Amino acid sequence: MKKLVIAALLAAGIVGVSAQGWDPSMGNTSMNLVSQTGYVTYGESAALVDPALVGTRIGSDFTGVIYYNDAVVATCNFGSVEKNGEIVNTGRLAGGVVYTDLVPANADVELVVGAYNSWVDGATTEAEGAAGATFMGKSNPFEYATGDQASAPPTPCGDLMNFDQFTVEYIPEPTTIALGILGLGGLFLLRRRS
């Protein structure tokens, strides 16, 4: 009977922890990947793709990447909402609370947010993750208070990530750059012949 009671209490404890969304195997440090004041817009170079993009906010087709000491510690999407039957991009992080051991728990840390229209899942560096991105940008460093789920009672993380507004810029694919250089070289040769 004692074994049954102990097993029931353990099961209730596991269900309670799972209901909170935290599993110790995910990490003890909590971060809320949602932003309120900081948002991301398309920069001037977006005019090369579509002039109407310049100054508009990015949406859920972009991946937000959180950096700590230049290492990737978390990813999430940017947000979009429906207003009057239309999808409106918010330009804000919309990831919710995540858990990791890649950032100190219960500490004020300096983070950077990156925005990429294409990101390779599981990448640990910008070079790996942004290999196919044609739009990218990063915030200035900002302070954030992380939480600690392993402490008793758990220390909550900061409510929102408040970074300064920044832009994503168009980065042409290498083949586009190569074709442009070849075209300019051809024009130069034609001009020299004349």
Sequence and secondary structure as in RCSB ss.txt:
>XXXX:A:sequence
MKKLVIAALLAAGIVGVSAQGWDPSMGNTSMNLVSQTGYVTYGESAALVDPALVGTRIGSDFTGVIYYNDAVVAT
CNFGSVEKNGEIVNTGRLAGGVVYTDLVPANADVELVVGAYNSWVDGATTEAEGAAGATFMGKSNPFEYATGDQA
SAPPTPCGDLMNFDQFTVEYIPEPTTIALGILGLGGLFLLRRRS
>XXXX:A:secstr
 HHHHHHHHHHHHHHHHHHHT  GGG SEEEEEEBSS  EEE GGGGGT GGGTT B  TTSEEEEEETTEEEEE
EEEEEEEETTEEEEEEEEEEEEEEESSS SSSEEEEEEEEESS  TT  SHHHHTTT SEEEE   EEEE EETT
SSS B   S B    EEEEE   HHHHHHHHHHHHHHHHHHHH 
